């Protein structure tokens, strides 16, 4: 059921992928929220996967998890970080979700024997989901990012749904095209033809862009602005230049320099709010990002970096952002080094390579799955523990930390995780019993502990001091846990489980005392999912504080 006078802003990409639709959507949301409007952001992913849970990180990037446990695209993380609040299941839509629902409804005879087709059934299901999100969030404006690029076969139905909504309520729907303006090095001139063609392709779907955001390496000049306006049937002040910048945190502020909020309010006929807060807090944060000079060197030891001949950091984007927010809060500029775990194992392993880890002020081993790169990570964890380099393990990074401690301190040389060697004589990390049946049936999607769970913290620990709270709620995404049979023996050897589930059965945080190590801590959950620019995560802040201790 549609919300009366609810406004919709659809953000569509042109020319190529990765042009910045997600950051644009996030920035528009932050701007409108600062103007006093209640806003929700939605991501539409055109792939047929029901969710992002089973997708390869090196191909699609990080899987972001909501409080509910829904596994989503990494753009949902950007939305939460820019809005500084959590989103709901209704804010994420995939083609797989839509088609699955329609097909199941058809099988249940809910269409009463009618012929079920893309139009109207698929289109109308998309519209219903967009309206449901507005209803659930009780907001005034929805900003919807349509994944992919105009011209992709996969997203046509979503653009068609948006077109239909525009026809039904012309004053309540606005289209923003984010397109790329290349500057070929041999020509040295910004070219507008690719964007013109993208706009014409969008027009062929029955959709006209109200605002065009021109992404490029450099600012757009007036001549190109006029050229785009004339060829794409928009006013010149509706063409906004979006050059490459050092920090994405400047995007909302740059948009406001071009009076983006006034433009959106004018096109959507929105009245000025009395509860306008402005962007002072955001401006303060953006200034801090630019002003910090001191450097802290942090290594992320992972295995999802390589894609062909390129290094991709998208698989760990929330970790990277969490590091930045805490470092900026403490007055440091983080220099993040991507380190491939495979470089420390097998024929590649050298003591001299491990010694290079001393160059870093802190080391993070993030989440992951599978066997590749694990022995390299274990070697890194051992080196960080023995040489007292601040170490932060996230999810798999905590599990490996427990395995390393069991092997090299307890002397359980065969210690392992059931994920790699279920026949080990010391399975210190094991799968949750309730998940074994699902895996035996081949049901890997959503077969994990997903979403927000509470954890109780022990007094006198690093974790408790960082949070300043007895109980915390954090987001999870994993199948394996510390085996309860080994908890007591591990703790007797000195590794403290400072956080556990309220029942005490599941171990949530492991750490060494401060008198043994400056910071050697791992979490079974993913704290990076709750780190935000205006609210850095306390554990990341504690880690960066330990990494910068003693630095001039």
N, C-alpha and C positions, 0 to 999 in steps of 0.2 A: 504494500500500500504506500503510495507516494506521500511524502511530507509536503504540506502546503508551503509554497514559496521557498522551498529548499533550493539552494544554488549548487550547481555542479561545474567544476572546472576540469576539463579533460586535457591532459598533457600527452602529446604525440610526438614521436621522433622522426626526423627526416635525414636522408642521405646515408647515415651509417649508425651502427649500434655504438654504445658507449659514449654517446654525445653529451650526456649529462642530464637526462630526463629525471633520474631519481633525485639528484641534488636540486634541480629546478623545482620539482614537486615539493621537496622538503622546505626549500627556501620560501616558496609561496605560502605554504602552511604556516611557517614561523612569522611571516610578515602579517598575514591576516589575523593570526592569533594575537600578535602585539597590538593590532588595531581594535581588539576587543571582541572579535568574532569567535564563536565556537566552531572549531574545524576538525574534521577527520580526514585522514589520508588513506587512500586505497591503492594497492598494487594489483594490476591485472597482468598475469603471466599467460601467454597464449599457448604454452606447451600442454601436451595431453597428460603429463604426470598429474596425479591428484594433488600432491604437494611436492615440496622440494627435498623431502627426506632421503630419497634413494639416488639423488643426482651426484655425479662426480664433482668434487670441489674444484679440480683443475679445469673443468669445462664450464661450470656455471658459477663458481665462486662459493662463498660461505653459505651454509644453511643457518638461517637465523630462526630462533625458537621464541615463540610468544609465551606469556604466562600460562595459557591454556594447554601448551604443548604442541600447538600447530607448528610444523616445520615449513618455513617460508623462504622467499627470496631475500637476499641481503639488503635490498632497498628498504624493507620494513625496519631494519635497524637504523638506517638513515632517518626515516620518518620519526621514530621514537626519540632519537638523539636530538633532532631539531625541535620537536614539539615538547620535549622533556616530560613525556608521559608514555604509558603503555597503551598499546593498541589491542584490538579484539580480533577474534576469528573472522568476523564479518568484513574486516578491512583487507582481506586477501582473497583473490579469486583466480582460479586457473581454468583453462579450457577443460582439463580433466574433471574438475569438480562439476562444471556445468553439464558436460555431456553425460557423465556418470549419473547425475541426478535425473536428467531427462529420460535416459534409457531405462533406469530403474522405475521411473513413474510410468513409462509406457508398458513395461512388463507387468506392472501391477494394475493395468487397465485404467489408470487415472485420466487418460485422455479419451476414454469411452469409445475406443475403436477408431478414432480419427487417424488420418495419416499424419505421422510425426515428422517434421522437417526442420531444417535449419531456421527458416523463417516461416512461421513466427515463433516456434517453440523455444529454440536455442536463444534467439535474440531476446525474447520476453523473459526467459530465465535469468539472463544477464542483467536486464533492467531491474528485475525483482530483487536480485542480490545487491545491486547498487542502492536501491531504495531501502532495503532492509538494513544496510550499514548506517544510513542516515537515521533511521528509526532507532536502532539500538544505541547509537552514540548520542542521539538527541542533539545534533549539531545543526548549525545554520548553513554550513558550506562543506561540500565534499570535494577534495582535490584528487582526481583519479589519474594515475599514470598507466597508460596502455603500453605494455612491454613490446619490444621489437621495434621495427622501423616501418613507416608507411610503405606499402608495396608488398610486405610480407603476407603470404596467403593466410598464415595462422591467426593474425589479429583482425582480419576483415570483419568478423562477426561482432567484435567489441566496438569497432568504429561504427558499424551499422547500428548497434544498440544506442550509442551516443548520438548518432544522427537522428534516430527516431525520438529520443528524448528532447532534442532541440526542436523538432517539428511540433511536438506536443506542448512544449513550454519554452518558446523562443527567448524570453527575457531571463530565463533561469539557467541557461547553459552557455558556457564559454569554451572556446577551443584555443589552446596554446600549442604552437608548433615549435619544437626545439630542433633547429637544423644546423648543419655544419657548413661553414664558409671556408674552403681551403685557400691556402696561400702557397701555390707551388714554388719551390725554392728557385727554379730556373727562370720563372716569370717574375717573381717578386710582387705579384699583384693579387689582391683578394678577388676570388671568383664567386659570383652569385648564381651562375647557371644551375649548379646542382640543387640549390635550395629552391629556385624557381620551378624546376622539374618536380621536386618533392611536393611543393604546394599544389601544382597542377594535378598530380596523382591523387592527392587528398581531395581536391575539388571533384575528381571523377567519381569519388564515393558519395558525392552529395554533401560534402563538409567543407566549410570555409573557415580558415584560420582567423581568429579575432586578433591574436597577438602572435608575433613571430620573434623568437629569441635566437639571435644569430651567434652561434658558438664559433670561435676562431682562436688562432694563436695570438692575434693582436686585435686592438679595438677596431670597430668598423667605422669608416669615414662617412661623411654626409652623402657623398655621391652614391655609395653602395646602398645606404639606407633608403635613399630616394628610388634607386633602381628596384630594390625589393618591394617597396611600397607600390610603385607603379605597376609592376608586373604581377603582383600577388593580390591586388585589390584591397590593400589596407592603408590606413593613414601612416604617415612617417613616424608619428609619435607612438605608434603601435608596434614599431620595429625596435627591439632592444638589443644593444650590443652586449655580448657576454664573452669577453676575451679570457684567455688562460690567466689564472691568478695563482699566487703562491699557496693560498689557503682557501679551502671550500667554505670556511667560516665567514669569509668576506662576501659570499654570494648574496645573502639577504640584504646586506648593507649596500652592495653595488646596485642591486635591483631597485632599492629605495632611492638611490641617487637619480635613477631614471623614472622615479615616481610610479613604481609598479603598483603600489597599493591604491593610489588614486585612479590609475588606469583600470584596475580590476573592479573597483567600486563603481566607477562610471559605467563600464560596460554591463555590469550585473545590476545596476541601479540599487546599490546598497547605500544606506544612510550611515552617517558617522556615528560612532558609538561614544557614549559618555564614559565607559569603563576602559577606554584605550590606555594601555600601559606603556606603549612605546618600546623601543629596542635598546634601552640604556644598558641593561644587563648583558645583552648580546654584544653591544659595542664595547663594553668593558672587557669582555672575554676576548674579542677579536684584537683589541689593542694589546692585551697581555701576550697573545700569541706572537705578535710582531716584535714586542719589546724584549722578550727573554733572549739572553745571550749565552748563558752558561750551558754547556753541552753534557748530556748524559748518554752514554753508549749502551744500548740494549740489543742483545742478540736474540732473535727468534729462531730456534732450532726446530725446523719442520720438514715435511716431505712433500707438501703440496705446492711447491713453488714453480717447478719446471713445466712449461707447456710449449713443446717444440723447442725453438731456439730462444724463447723468451722466458723471463722470470715473472711470474704472476703472484701478486700478494693478496688478491681478492679472497682467497680461501681463509685468510686470517684478518679480514678487514676490521671486525669488531675488536680484536686484540690490539691491532695497531692504533685504533682510535682511543681505546681505553688507556693505553700507555701515554698518548699525547695529552689527554685531559688531566691526568694526575701529574705529569711532568710540568705542564704549564702552571698548574695550581701551586707547585713548589718552586716555581721560578726557573725551570730548566727547559731547554729545547732538546727533545729526544732525537738522537741519531740512531735509527733503527737498522740493524744489519740482519739480512736474511741469510741463514746458514742452513745448508742442506745436511740433514742427519746422515745421509748415506756416505758423506765424506769421512765419517769417523768409524766405519765398519769394514770388515773383510780386507781385501787387498788395498783399500784406500786408507786404512787406519794407520796413523803415525803419531808417535808421542809428541812430535814437534807441532802437529796440527792441533792437538788438544791444548798444548801450551799457549797457542794463540788466543784461547778463550780468556786468558788473563787480560787481554786488551779491553774486554767488555766490563762495564760496571754492574751489569746484571744479565741473567739468562732466563728466558722463558721457553718452556716446552709446551706448546698448545695441544689441543685435542686432535684426535685422528682415529683411524681404524686400520686394522690389518698389520701384517708382519714387517713389511718393508721399512727400513730405516730405524727399526726398534733397537737393535744392538748399538747403533750409533748414538741414539738418544740416551741409552743406559750409560754409555761411556762418558757422555757429556755431563749427565747428572752426577755420576761418581766424582768426576773432576771438580764440579762446582761444590759438592759437599766437602771434599777433602781440602780444597783450596779456599774455602769460605767465600766463594763468590755468591752474592745474592741470587737465589733461584726461586722461580715461581712456576709451579706445574699446574696446568689446567686440564681437568678431566683425565684423559689418557696420560697427561704429564704427571698427575698425582699417582695414578696406578703404577707407572713406571718407576716413580720415586720410591714407592713401597717395595717393588720388586728389587730395585737396586740395593735398598737397605737390607732386605732379607738375604740377598746373595752375599753382600760384602761385609755386613756387620754381624748378622746372625749366623753366617756360614752356610746358609741353605743354597748351595751352588746351583741347584736345579729349580730354584724359585722361578715361577712364571705366571702368566695369565692363561686362563682356559681358552681365550681367543686364539692364542698361538700354539700352546701345547697342553691340551686337556689331560694328557697322560702323565704330566709332571708329578714328581713325588711331593712337590710343595706348590700346590695351586693357590697362591696367596691372593689372586684376583680371579673371581669366579662369576659366572652368569647368574642372574636372578632366577630362582626356580620357576616363577610364573611365566618367564619368557622362553624357557626351554621347549615347551610344547609348540609355541608359535614358530620358532626357528626350525623345529623338526618338520613342520608342515610347509616350510619355505616361505613363511609370511614375514619378510624382513621389514616391510614398510610399517612404521609406527610400532615396532616391536621393542621399544626402549622405554626407560623412565624419562618421560618428557614433561617439560613445563616447570611451574613453580612449586617448590616444596620447602617446608620449614626445616631449620637446623638449630639445634641447641649448642651453645658455646661454653667451653670450660673457662673458669676464672683464671687469671694469671697467664694467659697465653697471648701470643701475637695476634691471633684472630680476634679474640675478645677485646683486646686493647684497640685494634683497628676499627672495629664496628661500634664500640662503646654500647653494646647491647647484648642481652642474654640470648635472644632469639632473632634469627634473620630468615628471610625468604629469598631463595635464589633459583635460577632456571637451570634445568638439567637436560642432558641429551646423551644417554649412554645405556649400554646393556649390562655392563659388568660392574661389580662392586668388590670392595675388600672382603675377602673370605672371613666370616666371623670366627672360624676355627683358629685363625692366626692372629687375631687382634691382640689378645693378652700377651702372647710371646713377643710380638713386635713392640708393644708398649713397654714391656719389661726391659727391652734392649735400648730404650731411650727415645724412640720416635713416638710423639704424642698425637693421638687423634683428638684434636681440640674442638672438633665440631662433629656432631652426629645427628641422626634423625631423632625426633622427639621420643621414639620408642627405644632408642639406643642400639638398634640392630644394624643400621647402615652408617658407615663412616663417611663423613662429608668433608672434613679438613684434616690434613696431616701436617705436622711441623716438628722441627727441632727447637728446643728452648733457646732463648737468646744467648745464654751463656755458653752454648755449644756452637752456634752459628748465627751470623747477623740476620739472615733471612733465608730459611730453607723450608718452604711451605708449598703445599699443593691442595687444590680443591677438586672434589668430585664433580661439582657443578661448574657452570660457565659464568663467572662474574662479569666477563666482558659484555654480556648481553644487557646488563643494567648500568653500564658506564655511560654518562652523558656529559656534553660540554659544560653545562651549568651545574652538574652534580657528579663529579668524578667518583669512581668506585673506591671505597675505603681500603680494600686489599691492594689494589693497584697503587694507590697513594702510599701505603706502607712499604710496598716493594720498591718504589722509586725513591722513597726516603732512605731506605737502607742502601740502595745503589749509589746515592749521592753523598752518603755520610763520609765526611773526611775530604770531599772534593773542594777545591778552592774556587 
